Amino acid sequence: MHEFIPLAAGVILALLVQRLPTTSHRLVALVLLSIIFGATATIITGEIFVSPAYLAFDIAQVLFAASATTLLVAWMRRWRTPPLR
C-alpha cells in the first residue's frame, strides 16, 4: 500500500503538468515537483523514520510514474489526431 502513494502522485503530477505551455516548462516542473511529491509521500507513509534511503526511492517512483504517464498521454494525443491530407 505504501508504494501506491508515490505512483498515484506521479500520475496526478503528469496530468497537471500537461497544461504548461512549453516542453521545457513541463520538464522542469516534472523534475522539481517529483522531488516535492516524492518527499511528501515518504513523510506521509512514515518511511522516512525507517531509513532516509526511502526518500530517493520514492522520488524515483514519482518521477518514473510521471514520465510514463506523460509518454502515454503524448502517444494517445498523437494516435487520436487525424492525419493531414
N, C-alpha and C positions, 0 to 999 in steps of 0.2 A: 504494500500500500504506500510505503514511503517513496517509491520511485514514480508513482503516478503524478505527484505534485510537480516535480520538475518537467516531466514530459507534457503535462497539460499546460503548464506555464509557457513552455516553448511554442506550443501550437497557438495559444492565445496571442503570444507576442508576435508571431509571424503574421497572423491575420491583422493585427493592429498596425504593424509596420508597412503593410501593403498600401496604406493610404498616403505615405510620404511621396513627394513629387519626383525625386531622382533616385537612381540606383545607389549613388554614393551616400546619400542621406539614409537610405534603408540599411545599407551595410554597417554604417557607423552606429545607428540606433540599434540594430540587431546585436552587435557585439556588446555595446555598453549596457543595454537592457538585459542581455543574457547574464551578465555578471551580477547585476542587481537582483534579477529574478532568481538566479541560482543561489545567491547568498540568502535571500529571503526564504527560499524553500528549505535550505539547510537549517536555518533557525527555526522555522515553523515545525519541521519534523523532529527537531531536537538532536539531530545527528552531529551538530557542532560540538555538543558536550561529550560525545564519544571520541571523535577524532577530527582535527581540523582538515584532514585529507578529504573528508566528505565534501568540503566546500568546493574543491577543484572538481570532484566527480559530478556534483550537482550542476555546477556551471557548465561543464561539458555536456551533460544531458540536455540542459535547456538549449544550448547552442545547437546541438545535433537535431533536436526536435524542431526548432525554429527553422534551421536550414532545410531540413527535409520537407517541412510544410511549405516553405517559400518555393522550393523547386516544384513541388506538386501543384501549387496554385499557378505558377508560371506555365507549367505543362498543360494544365486544364484550360487556361486562357488561350493558349496557342491552339489547342486542339479544337476548341469551340469557335474560334474565329474563322469565318468563311474565307476561302482563298480569293484573291483578287482575280478578276477576269480580264 
